[in-house]
Amino acid sequence: MKYYIIAGEASGDLHGHNLMKALKAQDSEADIRFWGGDMMLGVGGTMVKHIRELAIMGFVEVVANLPTVLSNLKLCKQDILDFNPDAVIFIDYPGFNLRIAKFTRKHGFKNFYYISPQVWAWKKGRIKTMRKVLDKMFVILPFEKTFYDKHNVENVEYVGHPLLDAVGDFKSTHSVSDFRQRHHLDARPIIALMPGSRKMELKKMMPHMASLAKNHPEYNFVIAGMTLLGDSFYKPFLTSDNVTLVYDQTYDLLQESYAGVITSGTATLEAALFHLPEVVVYRANALTVAMAKRFAKVKYISLVNLIADKQVVRELIQDDLNKNELETEFSKITKDDNIRKEMLDEYGDIKTKLGSSGVSARTANSILQTLRKG
């Protein structure tokens, strides 16, 4: 069968990679065309657009890049018509994907949504569109199925969180690591600095993260860089001898680290699954955050706290992300053994809530069964 998959961010590339592998394992004739990143490209298929051209987030940023967004929408619609897939699979990235889903529904394609937009947090108006245009949706957080049932969205299946597979697979093949040797790191504990992949947000957060290194020579600080951003982008933040930049080795870094300063997003849950005490940070355009605060319906922004439904990790957002607050919280997760133990215990409960492994395989199987019945 022919599959058209659209992922617009780094996390979507990871989940798309695992889903593509599962589809190919269960459908030997799978022909896949996709929007994604290097991980998806490594599985095979044909890439239409790379995520480096798509990671635009926030009201102000979208308006500033509107011509590019409109051009991508036009390209995607025509490309789907030309490819004529049996299934269109959307991975998160709702601002773009739901617009395409309206188009593909109109033209009679089967629509599957993998990893729900966070409409339970804000923009609930999207639910009406989702109810009309999706054939099936696969949700990955334990409370999402109940949420959609309450809003009369049918054909919603809770499959568990795909990070269980990604992290589990990595641990099973990387029980012994040469991370320190490869990057010439001495015996000092490693602190993971994970600023994310969006340039505008990264520029606002990275100076605060990097400033910790000057005050803590007792640690090795390692920045989780992304090749798509390049050396010149990170160079201004390599301000101390104990700061190292490592590209595209997130899991190696998380496995070897003692603590982390993590930008809100998928990485906060990845850190938890690697049992890494963390502080969550987030700083974006002031107007974007002001609008989010006005419309958001959740108490937390990190996946760890959302799943636990309580504060497990401290979130430093906007003005709270400052030198004093960051230093205080950093000291807690590195120096206070009681706080570290309590956090790690909470991580165990979170992992239990996420369900069992085999998420990508279950999702692929459900897509295939639906197509064969239809």
Secondary structure, DSSP 8 states (H G I E B T S, - for coil): -EEEEEE-SHHHHHHHHHHHHHHHHH-TT-EEEEEE-HHHHHH-SEEEEEGGGT---SHHHHHHTHHHHHHHHHHHHHHHHHH--SEEEEES-HHHHHHHHHHHHHTT-EEEEES---TTTS-TTHHHHHHHH-SEEEE-STTHHHHHHHTT--SEEE---THHHHHHHHHHH-SS--HHHHTT--SS-EEEEE--S-HHHHHHHHHHHHHHHHH-TTSEEEEEE-TTT-HHHHGGG--STTEEEEES-HHHHHHH-SEEEEESSHHHHHHHHTT--EEEEE---HHHHHHHHHH---S-SSHHHHHHTS-SS-EEEGGG-SHHHHHHHHHHHHH-HHHHHHHHHHHHHHHHHT--S-HHHHHHHHHHHHHHH-
